Amino acid sequence: MLYLKFLFNAELWLNHQTVGIAKTFTMPEAGENVTGNIGLKAAYAPVTTFTPIDLTMYVGGEGYENVDKVEDNDTSNGFPEPGYYVTLPKEINNAIQSNGQPVDLSEETNNFSFEYTYNYNNGEELRHWKMTKYTDADGSESTKDGNYVYSLALADGRKPTLRVIDDAGNIQTNANFDLTNAVNKVYTTMVGSVEGDSFTSGEINESKSLTANVQTDTIDVDFDRTVIATGKLYVRGVVNVTDENLITSIQKDGTDPKAGVPMATVPEGTNFYINGEEGLEVQKNADPSLLYDDILPEGTDANNDRREGWLKEKAEQLCNQYGLLEQAGITNPQYSFKYMDIVDQNNGNVVLKADKNVTVYMPYPEGVDKDTSLIVLHYKDLNRDMTYDDVQSAIMNCEMEKMTVTQLDDHIEFETTSFSPFVVIWGTDEAGEIVKNKDRADTGLFQNAPLYIALMTACASLVAIITIKRRIDAK
């Protein structure tokens, strides 16, 4: 097999000429074009780009070990493991695509190398990154923007560092990551060398070249212009960081919950997606878990962050509008709020989404039991990525749903397709005793406001039609 190999950069001698790559070719005379399967403009200077996937995480998870400049290997407050997708020049990508499927750059038939010469201790070392596709336990492959997602490692197993940079340009590490100050912030992420140095920042141990190579039966091309792009890391806070029941592994349907411990179950064959993006599968060692937390505190200033107050006000509006308390026989309502989500606790508490319904088992609030009349409401799409200025408006305008619940001996059971705050509401009598009136708690008259309104409107119209007909018949 005969290969034609070009090194592309901004100073190609074939300026503005077309370069063709094919199994058979004829070397050009000066100024002539090479004809073949692919046409590339030299002035176009093809670029291959490495981009970290955007990730959303909660603080406090066991994370990626090779975070930038972590000397003590502390992973107790870690970041998720970075995944990267590679963007090739469209001509090369189209040439090695098969039936429109993403190009697998880790296969031998599509041999892709990412190399750089690293200056270290006055010496040079050529390093070659190995590409490994993100796959789950069943071998499902993750994709992002039409490309496979990969992890990177050197031939000796060393992984590149994840560089996490705040808005002031400071590099954040496991060791210096501040739980309190990280809440609701967005960080920039990029790949670094195994020592933690940037490929482009001009630090002492700087890489002098960064190249990529694509090699197939018909193509062997080097790209001297390899770009390290940036991604985003969205950080969400938690309240009960040290609570052993804060995060519990999700079980298969049919598993019995333990008394006093929250739990979630899913049907066999449920898939979990990172950030809720279909195609972005969790990896083989993932541990999808239920995060079960309190509402973020209100703060010392009464006007600072009244989350629970606003949540209660929203619930009161809904209950009053549709008579939910009266239906359940609840007087003097009491409220217990919980915030829930799905995370991978083996990967820095990165946010996950299940592709099937999740069954949740909530422990009863103190004093409440299976005979208590109660209702459960869900505040949909209220996640911990809002600024203070957005919180009140988001709460008061969010969609709510009343959950269909089963009251077990030790838990409230219900199914949901999404996670955010939930509230359990029950009543007390004039003496402050909890009302035991379970049979009235779930009448089924309300599941969501639009449907309820539509049903009530239809009933009113039907009554009106019957009344008019009777009047006509009476004449």
Secondary structure, 3 states (H helix, E strand, C coil): CCCCEEEECCCCCCCCCEECCCCCCCCCCCCCCCCCCCCEEHHHCCCEEEEECCEEEECCCCCCCCECCCCCCCCCCCCCCCCEEEECCHHHHHHHCECCECCCCCCHHHEEEEEEEEEECCEEEEEEEEEEECECCCCCECEECCEEEEEEEECCCCCCCEEEECCCCCEECCCCCCCCCCCCEEEEEEECCCCCCCCCCCCCCCEEEEEEEEECCCCEEEECCEEECCEEEEEECCCCCCCCCCEEECEECCCCCCCCCCEEEECCCCCEEECCCCCCECCCCCCEEEEEECCCCCCCCCCCCCHHHHHHHHHHHHHHHHCHHHHHCCCCEEEEEEEEEEEECCCCCEEEEECCCEEEEEECCCCCCCCCCEEEEEECCCCCCCCHHHHHHHHHHCCEEECCCEECCCEEEEEECCCCEEEEEEEECCCCCECCCHHHCCCCCCCEHHHHHHHHHHHHHHHHHHHHHHHHHHC
